[in-house]
Amino acid sequence: MSRIGKNPIAVPSGVTVTIDGQTVTVKGPKGQLAWTVAEEVEVVQENGELKLSPREDTQRARGMWGLSRSLVANMVHGVTQGFEQSLELHGVGYRAAMKGQALSLQLGFSHDVDIAPPAGITFAVPKQTEVKISGIDKQAVGEIAARIRKIRPPEPYKGKGVRYAGEQVRRKEGKKK
């Protein structure tokens, strides 16, 4: 039994869920998301809840059961509240700014790094050393945050670079004199 998979997904008011074969479409105040559930998993909507169950008792069906439940629950959360990821810039002269809709980063290179937001993603710069990435798709928000972090990951000697908010960087000791 999947502990995650057996939990029902509550559908809040203002959210419309449409099940067309294996495709689940979730429409809410922030937008619309669709995903095709694996063939091994059955999706049923009843009493304002979504329930997922495996069609047969195989290892793949049990694995896809919990995964599918998590992904559908993230879609419901995304269209109601959305997702947000924060990045911090550490280093002398490292700063972020907005150029229209695009994000412009100064990260110690000879040039600024400009990043255009993909569809459904918005950037915000509350402070020069802080970047907020938001959207309704959890996977897309996490992926663009990881791509920005990959441009200049935090290094272990001085801790300079782009890191997730609250991320701890293990520091190494420098050369002995």
Backbone torsions as a table, in degrees:
resi	resn	phi	psi	omega
1	MET	NA	130.9	176.3
2	SER	-83.5	121.7	179.5
3	ARG	-67.0	-33.1	179.1
4	ILE	-77.5	-46.1	-174.5
5	GLY	-62.6	-33.1	-175.2
6	LYS	-78.2	-11.7	177.7
7	ASN	-75.1	130.2	176.9
8	PRO	-73.6	156.4	178.8
9	ILE	-103.1	117.5	178.3
10	ALA	-75.4	130.9	178.2
11	VAL	-101.3	110.6	-178.1
12	PRO	-69.5	163.7	178.3
13	SER	-67.9	145.3	-176.8
14	GLY	92.0	-2.7	179.0
15	VAL	-114.0	130.0	179.3
16	THR	-110.2	126.1	178.3
17	VAL	-112.7	126.6	178.4
18	THR	-118.5	127.4	178.4
19	ILE	-111.4	114.8	-179.9
20	ASP	-120.9	93.0	-175.1
21	GLY	70.0	-115.2	178.0
22	GLN	-102.0	-1.0	-178.9
23	THR	-91.8	124.6	178.0
24	VAL	-107.3	122.8	178.9
25	THR	-114.6	127.1	-179.1
26	VAL	-117.6	124.2	-178.4
27	LYS	-122.8	128.5	-177.8
28	GLY	-143.5	-169.7	-176.7
29	PRO	-64.9	-26.9	-177.9
30	LYS	-93.2	-13.8	-180.0
31	GLY	154.1	-160.7	-175.9
32	GLN	-135.4	137.4	177.1
33	LEU	-131.2	146.7	177.3
34	ALA	-135.4	147.4	178.4
35	TRP	-152.8	142.0	178.8
36	THR	-95.2	118.0	-178.8
37	VAL	-76.3	147.4	178.9
38	ALA	-59.5	151.2	-178.1
39	GLU	-60.8	-27.0	-176.9
40	GLU	-74.7	-9.4	-174.5
41	VAL	-115.4	137.8	178.9
42	GLU	-107.8	135.0	-179.7
43	VAL	-114.3	128.8	-179.6
44	VAL	-130.0	136.5	177.3
45	GLN	-110.9	123.5	178.7
46	GLU	-154.2	140.1	177.9
47	ASN	53.9	40.9	178.4
48	GLY	70.1	20.7	179.3
49	GLU	-134.2	152.6	173.1
50	LEU	-106.7	131.5	178.3
51	LYS	-122.7	132.5	178.3
52	LEU	-113.4	143.5	178.3
53	SER	-149.3	149.5	177.9
54	PRO	-75.3	144.3	179.4
55	ARG	-76.4	-33.2	178.0
56	GLU	-139.1	168.0	-176.3
57	ASP	-98.8	72.8	175.1
58	THR	-117.3	164.7	-179.1
59	GLN	-64.1	-42.3	179.3
60	ARG	-63.5	-42.3	-179.7
61	ALA	-62.5	-41.9	179.3
62	ARG	-66.4	-37.9	178.9
63	GLY	-67.6	-42.0	-179.8
64	MET	-72.0	-23.6	179.8
65	TRP	-61.9	-54.3	-179.7
66	GLY	-66.9	-40.0	178.5
67	LEU	-61.5	-47.1	-178.6
68	SER	-62.6	-41.5	179.1
69	ARG	-61.9	-43.1	179.5
70	SER	-64.7	-42.6	-179.0
71	LEU	-67.1	-40.6	178.4
72	VAL	-68.3	-39.5	177.3
73	ALA	-63.4	-38.0	176.9
74	ASN	-66.4	-33.7	176.9
75	MET	-66.2	-43.5	179.3
76	VAL	-63.2	-43.8	178.7
77	HIS	-64.9	-38.3	-177.6
78	GLY	-65.6	-42.2	-178.0
79	VAL	-77.9	-13.2	177.2
80	THR	-97.8	-53.1	-176.6
81	GLN	-110.2	-28.3	-176.9
82	GLY	83.4	173.9	-179.7
83	PHE	-123.0	151.4	-179.6
84	GLU	-142.0	140.8	177.3
85	GLN	-130.3	134.6	-179.9
86	SER	-111.3	139.3	176.2
87	LEU	-120.5	146.4	177.2
88	GLU	-117.1	142.8	176.7
89	LEU	-106.9	122.5	179.0
90	HIS	-119.0	126.0	178.2
91	GLY	145.2	151.0	-179.6
92	VAL	-68.9	125.2	179.2
93	GLY	82.8	-0.8	178.5
94	TYR	-81.6	122.2	179.2
95	ARG	-153.7	161.6	-179.3
96	ALA	-124.0	150.8	176.8
97	ALA	-152.1	160.3	177.8
98	MET	-97.0	135.8	172.0
99	LYS	-118.8	88.1	-172.5
100	GLY	69.5	-120.9	176.5
101	GLN	-90.1	-17.6	-175.6
102	ALA	-82.8	158.1	178.5
103	LEU	-102.8	130.2	178.7
104	SER	-114.6	123.3	-177.0
105	LEU	-116.6	135.2	170.6
106	GLN	-107.8	109.5	-172.3
107	LEU	-125.1	29.8	176.7
108	GLY	87.0	4.1	174.7
109	PHE	-84.9	172.1	178.2
110	SER	-75.0	-7.4	-177.9
111	HIS	-137.7	159.5	173.6
112	ASP	-77.4	147.7	177.0
113	VAL	-103.9	115.6	179.8
114	ASP	-102.5	133.0	-178.3
115	ILE	-125.6	118.2	176.0
116	ALA	-82.7	136.9	-178.7
117	PRO	-73.6	134.9	173.8
118	PRO	-67.6	170.6	-179.4
119	ALA	-60.0	131.3	177.2
120	GLY	86.5	1.0	-179.4
121	ILE	-115.6	137.1	175.6
122	THR	-125.2	144.5	177.3
123	PHE	-106.0	149.6	173.1
124	ALA	-142.2	143.5	179.3
125	VAL	-124.7	88.6	179.0
126	PRO	-68.8	-35.9	174.9
127	LYS	-130.7	164.6	-179.4
128	GLN	-64.6	-23.9	-177.3
129	THR	-107.8	18.2	-178.4
130	GLU	-137.4	135.5	178.7
131	VAL	-126.8	131.3	176.5
132	LYS	-113.2	129.3	179.7
133	ILE	-114.3	127.1	-178.1
134	SER	-137.0	154.9	179.5
135	GLY	178.7	179.7	-178.0
136	ILE	-95.5	-16.8	-178.3
137	ASP	-100.5	112.8	-175.8
138	LYS	-60.7	-40.6	-178.8
139	GLN	-65.6	-41.6	-179.2
140	ALA	-68.0	-39.7	178.6
141	VAL	-63.4	-46.1	179.5
142	GLY	-65.8	-37.3	-178.5
143	GLU	-68.6	-43.3	-179.6
144	ILE	-69.6	-33.3	175.5
145	ALA	-64.1	-42.0	179.1
146	ALA	-66.5	-37.3	178.1
147	ARG	-65.8	-39.4	178.1
148	ILE	-67.4	-41.4	179.1
149	ARG	-63.7	-34.3	-177.6
150	LYS	-68.3	-22.0	179.5
151	ILE	-61.1	-42.6	178.2
152	ARG	-147.3	80.4	-179.8
153	PRO	-67.1	155.3	-178.8
154	PRO	-64.8	134.4	-180.0
155	GLU	-96.3	153.1	-168.9
156	PRO	-80.4	-11.0	-174.8
157	TYR	-90.9	-46.2	177.9
158	LYS	-110.9	-12.6	179.9
159	GLY	81.0	12.1	-178.9
160	LYS	-73.9	145.9	176.1
161	GLY	137.2	-171.9	179.3
162	VAL	-98.5	128.2	178.9
163	ARG	-136.8	159.2	175.8
164	TYR	-67.3	152.6	178.5
165	ALA	-62.4	126.6	179.6
166	GLY	84.2	0.2	-179.7
167	GLU	-71.3	134.8	177.9
168	GLN	-95.9	128.4	178.6
169	VAL	-105.0	123.0	179.1
170	ARG	-73.2	121.8	-176.8
171	ARG	-93.7	143.5	177.1
172	LYS	-103.1	154.3	176.9
173	GLU	-79.0	141.6	179.8
174	GLY	-76.4	-167.3	-179.7
175	LYS	-66.7	145.5	175.0
176	LYS	-82.0	144.5	177.6
177	LYS	-96.8	NA	NA
